[in-house]
Amino acid sequence: MKKLMTMISAAFALLATSCMEHHVTISLNKDGSGTITEETVLGAQMLAMIQQMSALGGEGAEAADPLADMVDKEKAEATAKEMGEGVTVSKVEKIDEAGRKGARTVYAFKDINAVKYGFGSGLDGMGDDMGPGGEAEEEEAEEPMKFVYKDSVLTLKNKGMDAADAADEEEGAKPEAVDPAELAQAKQMLGGMKMSIRLEFPGGIEETNATHRKDNTVTMMEMDMGALLEDPEAFAKLQQEEPESPAEMAEVLKGVKGMKVETNEELRVKLK
């Protein structure tokens, strides 16, 4: 979740009239194999901003294609190795539709027990060299998701939710009212930002304790900044409290339209 908040903060600092979507779907078959699909698309103005900032970083004409890293198969293969034994790259392709561009990368795995997945890994490197001096700010690595699959039951430790009780006990000060001009600017800058991570079970779900389930899909996290920004109080709380874990995010944005977070400390899904 720190990576998520870092990306939001970077957007406030660097982007104008932007649109970015990043969606991840982890699909699991009955035999423990499956795929991880990452899709990232950027709006035309955001693409232009990345190009301009890359030029300021000293890349000049070489910054003509800001999406080059996103469709770099060698980079994807290196990422696959970091995800665990038996993970391979199935497909890397460009997305070009309605003025928006991006990439779709599909990883395949033989056994989900061997998979270690970090949400946002598909955005690693984006924004590097986007300023004078060409240096990107270092950020602390977030612990990857780890899966346990046995006897047709998937178990996933929901990192951060074990701090929910502590978060509930802390009562912060009432957030200050958001300046209308600041809120309008935020809507312009971040209104098109959407992110999600979902678990998909093609063979069906027999039972689960998931907070957000629809048919054969479980949503671990879903964020629509456009919808979130329609609630000024929620936006003020987000600014003030700067949540750094799923537990804190869920508490800050409890009941807010445009935000879904899995709240169980341990997610369990039994496959059909």
C-alpha positions as CSV (number, residue, x, y, z in Angstrom):
1,M,0.0,0.0,0.0
2,K,3.0,2.3,0.5
3,K,3.6,2.0,-3.2
4,L,0.0,3.0,-3.9
5,M,0.3,6.1,-1.8
6,T,3.7,7.0,-3.3
7,M,2.2,6.8,-6.8
8,I,-0.7,9.1,-5.7
9,S,1.8,11.6,-4.1
10,A,3.9,11.5,-7.3
11,A,0.9,12.3,-9.3
12,F,0.1,15.3,-7.2
13,A,3.6,16.6,-7.6
14,L,4.2,15.8,-11.3
15,L,1.0,15.4,-13.3
16,A,-1.6,17.7,-14.7
17,T,-5.0,16.8,-16.3
18,S,-3.8,13.2,-16.1
19,C,-5.4,9.8,-16.6
20,M,-3.8,6.6,-15.4
21,E,-5.3,3.1,-14.9
22,H,-3.4,0.2,-13.4
23,H,-5.3,-3.1,-13.1
24,V,-4.0,-6.6,-12.0
25,T,-5.9,-9.9,-12.3
26,I,-4.5,-13.0,-10.7
27,S,-6.3,-16.0,-12.2
28,L,-6.1,-19.4,-10.4
29,N,-7.0,-22.8,-11.9
30,K,-8.0,-25.9,-9.8
31,D,-4.6,-27.5,-10.3
32,G,-2.8,-24.5,-8.8
33,S,-1.6,-23.0,-12.1
34,G,-2.7,-19.7,-13.5
35,T,-1.8,-16.3,-14.8
36,I,-1.1,-12.7,-13.6
37,T,-2.3,-10.0,-16.0
38,E,-1.1,-6.5,-15.6
39,E,-2.7,-3.7,-17.6
40,T,-1.6,-0.1,-17.4
41,V,-2.9,2.7,-19.6
42,L,-2.0,6.4,-19.6
43,G,-3.9,9.4,-21.0
44,A,-2.5,11.5,-23.8
45,Q,-1.7,14.5,-21.5
46,M,0.0,12.3,-19.0
47,L,2.1,10.7,-21.7
48,A,3.1,14.2,-22.9
49,M,4.0,15.2,-19.3
50,I,6.3,12.2,-18.9
51,Q,8.0,13.1,-22.1
52,Q,8.6,16.6,-21.0
53,M,9.8,15.7,-17.6
54,S,12.1,13.0,-19.1
55,A,13.6,15.7,-21.3
56,L,14.3,17.9,-18.3
57,G,16.1,14.9,-16.8
58,G,18.5,14.9,-19.7
59,E,17.1,12.2,-22.0
60,G,16.2,14.7,-24.8
61,A,15.1,13.1,-28.0
62,E,15.5,9.6,-26.5
63,A,12.4,10.2,-24.4
64,A,10.2,9.9,-27.6
65,D,8.6,6.7,-26.2
66,P,7.8,6.9,-22.5
67,L,6.3,3.5,-22.6
68,A,9.4,1.7,-23.8
69,D,10.1,0.1,-20.4
70,M,6.5,-1.1,-20.1
71,V,6.7,-3.2,-23.2
72,D,10.3,-4.4,-22.7
73,K,10.1,-8.2,-22.7
74,E,13.6,-8.6,-21.2
75,K,12.5,-6.5,-18.2
76,A,9.3,-8.5,-17.9
77,E,11.3,-11.7,-17.9
78,A,13.5,-10.3,-15.1
79,T,10.4,-9.5,-13.1
80,A,9.1,-13.0,-13.7
81,K,12.2,-14.5,-12.1
82,E,11.7,-12.3,-9.1
83,M,8.1,-13.5,-8.8
84,G,9.2,-17.1,-8.1
85,E,10.2,-20.4,-9.6
86,G,8.2,-21.5,-12.6
87,V,6.9,-18.0,-13.4
88,T,7.3,-17.1,-17.1
89,V,6.2,-14.3,-19.5
90,S,3.3,-15.4,-21.6
91,K,2.7,-12.1,-23.4
92,V,3.8,-8.5,-23.6
93,E,1.8,-6.2,-25.8
94,K,1.1,-2.5,-26.4
95,I,-2.3,-1.0,-25.7
96,D,-3.4,1.9,-28.0
97,E,-7.0,2.9,-27.9
98,A,-9.0,6.1,-27.9
99,G,-5.9,8.3,-27.4
100,R,-4.7,6.3,-24.5
101,K,-1.6,4.1,-24.6
102,G,-0.1,1.5,-22.3
103,A,0.9,-2.1,-22.0
104,R,-0.5,-5.5,-21.1
105,T,1.8,-8.1,-19.6
106,V,0.7,-11.7,-18.9
107,Y,2.7,-13.9,-16.6
108,A,2.1,-17.6,-16.3
109,F,2.8,-19.7,-13.2
110,K,2.7,-23.5,-12.6
111,D,2.2,-23.4,-8.9
112,I,0.8,-20.4,-7.0
113,N,2.5,-21.5,-3.8
114,A,5.8,-20.4,-5.5
115,V,4.5,-17.0,-6.4
116,K,5.5,-13.8,-4.6
117,Y,3.7,-10.8,-6.2
118,G,4.1,-7.1,-5.4
119,F,1.2,-4.9,-6.6
120,G,2.5,-2.0,-8.6
121,S,5.6,-3.9,-9.9
122,G,4.3,-3.1,-13.4
123,L,4.9,0.6,-12.7
124,D,8.4,0.2,-11.4
125,G,10.7,2.6,-13.3
126,M,7.9,4.9,-14.4
127,G,8.9,8.4,-13.5
128,D,12.6,7.7,-13.2
129,D,14.7,10.5,-14.6
130,M,11.7,12.8,-14.5
131,G,13.4,15.8,-13.2
132,P,16.6,17.8,-13.1
133,G,19.5,15.6,-12.3
134,G,17.7,12.5,-13.5
135,E,17.4,10.9,-10.1
136,A,14.3,9.1,-8.9
137,E,13.4,9.0,-5.2
138,E,14.1,5.7,-3.6
139,E,11.2,4.0,-1.8
140,E,11.0,1.2,0.7
141,A,10.2,-2.1,-0.9
142,E,6.8,-3.5,0.0
143,E,6.5,-7.1,1.2
144,P,5.0,-9.2,-1.7
145,M,1.8,-11.1,-1.6
146,K,2.4,-14.8,-0.7
147,F,-0.1,-17.6,-1.4
148,V,-0.9,-20.9,0.2
149,Y,-2.9,-23.3,-1.9
150,K,-3.8,-26.8,-0.7
151,D,-6.8,-29.1,-1.1
152,S,-8.5,-26.7,-3.4
153,V,-8.3,-23.9,-0.8
154,L,-6.4,-20.7,-1.4
155,T,-5.2,-18.8,1.7
156,L,-3.8,-15.3,1.5
157,K,-2.4,-13.4,4.4
158,N,-3.7,-9.8,4.0
159,K,-0.7,-7.9,5.2
160,G,-1.5,-4.8,7.2
161,M,-5.0,-5.9,8.3
162,D,-3.6,-7.3,11.5
163,A,-3.1,-3.7,12.5
164,A,-6.8,-2.9,12.2
165,D,-7.5,-3.0,15.9
166,A,-4.7,-0.6,16.6
167,A,-5.9,1.7,13.9
168,D,-9.4,1.7,15.3
169,E,-8.1,2.7,18.7
170,E,-6.3,5.8,17.4
171,E,-8.7,8.7,17.0
172,G,-7.1,11.5,15.0
173,A,-8.1,15.1,14.9
174,K,-11.0,16.1,12.7
175,P,-9.6,16.9,9.2
176,E,-9.6,20.5,8.1
177,A,-12.1,21.5,5.4
178,V,-10.7,21.2,1.9
179,D,-10.2,24.4,0.0
180,P,-12.6,24.4,-3.0
181,A,-9.8,25.5,-5.4
182,E,-7.5,22.7,-4.1
183,L,-10.3,20.1,-4.5
184,A,-11.0,21.3,-8.1
185,Q,-7.3,21.0,-8.9
186,A,-7.2,17.5,-7.4
187,K,-10.2,16.5,-9.6
188,Q,-8.4,17.8,-12.6
189,M,-5.1,16.1,-11.8
190,L,-6.3,12.8,-10.4
191,G,-9.9,12.3,-11.6
192,G,-9.0,9.7,-14.1
193,M,-6.8,7.6,-11.8
194,K,-8.1,4.0,-11.2
195,M,-6.4,1.0,-9.7
196,S,-7.4,-2.5,-8.8
197,I,-6.2,-6.0,-7.9
198,R,-8.5,-8.9,-8.3
199,L,-8.4,-12.7,-7.9
200,E,-10.3,-14.7,-10.5
201,F,-11.3,-18.3,-10.4
202,P,-12.4,-19.6,-13.8
203,G,-13.7,-22.9,-12.3
204,G,-15.8,-21.2,-9.8
205,I,-15.9,-20.4,-6.0
206,E,-17.5,-22.9,-3.6
207,E,-17.2,-20.6,-0.6
208,T,-15.1,-17.7,0.6
209,N,-14.9,-15.1,3.4
210,A,-14.0,-12.4,0.9
211,T,-15.4,-8.9,1.7
212,H,-16.0,-8.1,-2.0
213,R,-17.0,-11.0,-4.2
214,K,-18.9,-11.0,-7.5
215,D,-19.5,-14.3,-9.2
216,N,-16.0,-15.9,-9.6
217,T,-14.0,-12.8,-8.8
218,V,-12.7,-11.4,-5.5
219,T,-11.6,-7.8,-5.3
220,M,-8.6,-7.2,-3.0
221,M,-8.4,-3.5,-3.7
222,E,-10.2,-1.1,-6.0
223,M,-9.8,2.7,-6.2
224,D,-11.6,5.2,-8.3
225,M,-10.1,8.6,-7.5
226,G,-12.8,10.4,-9.5
227,A,-15.5,8.9,-7.3
228,L,-13.4,9.4,-4.2
229,L,-12.9,13.1,-4.9
230,E,-16.7,13.6,-5.0
231,D,-16.5,13.3,-1.2
232,P,-14.5,16.3,0.2
233,E,-14.5,15.0,3.7
234,A,-13.0,11.7,2.6
235,F,-10.4,13.5,0.5
236,A,-9.4,15.6,3.5
237,K,-9.0,12.5,5.7
238,L,-6.9,10.9,3.0
239,Q,-4.6,14.0,2.9
240,Q,-4.3,14.3,6.6
241,E,-3.8,10.7,7.7
242,E,-1.7,9.4,4.7
243,P,-2.6,5.7,5.3
244,E,0.3,3.3,4.7
245,S,-1.4,0.0,5.0
246,P,-4.7,-1.7,3.9
247,A,-5.9,-1.5,7.5
248,E,-5.4,2.2,7.7
249,M,-6.8,2.8,4.2
250,A,-9.9,0.8,5.0
251,E,-10.5,2.7,8.2
252,V,-9.9,6.1,6.7
253,L,-12.2,5.4,3.7
254,K,-14.8,3.2,5.3
255,G,-18.0,3.4,3.4
256,V,-16.6,5.8,0.8
257,K,-17.8,5.4,-2.7
258,G,-15.0,4.6,-5.1
259,M,-12.9,2.6,-2.7
260,K,-12.9,-1.2,-1.9
261,V,-10.4,-2.9,0.4
262,E,-10.3,-6.5,1.6
263,T,-10.7,-6.2,5.4
264,N,-10.1,-9.8,6.5
265,E,-6.7,-10.5,8.1
266,E,-6.7,-13.8,6.2
267,L,-8.5,-14.3,3.0
268,R,-9.8,-17.8,2.2
269,V,-11.3,-19.1,-1.1
270,K,-12.4,-22.7,-1.7
271,L,-12.5,-23.5,-5.4
272,K,-15.2,-25.7,-7.0
